[in-house]
Amino acid sequence: MSTAVASNTSPSVTRGHKKKARTRQALLDAATELLSERGEVFGVAEVVQTAGLSHGTFYNYFLSREELIEALAPHVAERLAERLALETKDPDPAVRFACISARALTVALREPATIRVAVRLDRVRRELLMQGPLAHLARDLRAGHRAGRFTQPMDDGTIDVVLGSLLLAARRIADGQVDVAYRRSVLRRLLMALGIPSTEAQQLAAHATKIAGESLESH
């Protein structure tokens, strides 16, 4: 006589977990919206109102507003990493740099609220720069210098200037600078500053901007 082994996960438990995940996501999305529009000047009442939830529900997930904001940093960093991490296989580090940079600027256009939060929260920036796609971008800068594609010395100062310029441009785009010519101009000028000739920099910027738009539309 055989004995059936009961499953540890019943349909009701699975539904409960999914509902909890959706509720937590709603709170994080509401905080993202408020933070992007107003900075950190908001309270729990505004979060639950924006999320369409009761006040008591909030404390089933977070002990305080500060804990919510702390949880928001890895949430935003992960979302941006997912959007930026589409693989660029070109062997030329200058092309890879242009494509990753163009993708970052295009994400700023498509997800302005997420970008505003990323710019405002130091922890998000650190995660993107230390472990996320922008860390890959820094490696491509160094690889481009070793290959002779970038003639400028690739010290920490140069890398900080490049990444800082991209973050500033992304913020400007998130705040309404939607002209594609602006994105191409930012890329062209960064490439020229790194030592790429003007004509090639213009071609690379146009190519990378086009590819970035196409790749994000298909995902």
Number of C-alpha atoms within 10 A of each C-alpha: 3 4 5 6 6 7 7 7 8 10 10 9 11 11 11 12 12 12 12 14 12 12 19 19 15 18 25 21 20 19 27 24 20 20 22 20 13 9 15 16 8 13 13 17 15 14 26 19 13 16 20 13 15 12 14 10 13 21 12 11 15 15 10 13 18 13 11 19 18 14 13 23 21 15 18 24 25 16 11 22 18 12 18 23 15 16 10 12 9 11 8 13 23 23 22 21 26 26 28 24 29 27 25 25 32 25 22 26 23 17 15 21 20 22 29 24 26 26 16 15 20 11 17 24 19 16 20 20 17 13 12 20 24 24 16 18 22 21 15 20 26 19 18 22 19 14 13 13 20 22 15 15 15 17 10 10 9 16 17 13 12 19 18 12 15 21 21 12 20 24 23 19 25 23 15 11 16 16 10 15 13 15 24 24 15 18 28 24 16 21 25 18 17 22 17 21 14 14 10 13 25 18 12 22 26 21 16 23 23 17 15 22 16 12 12 15 9 6 7
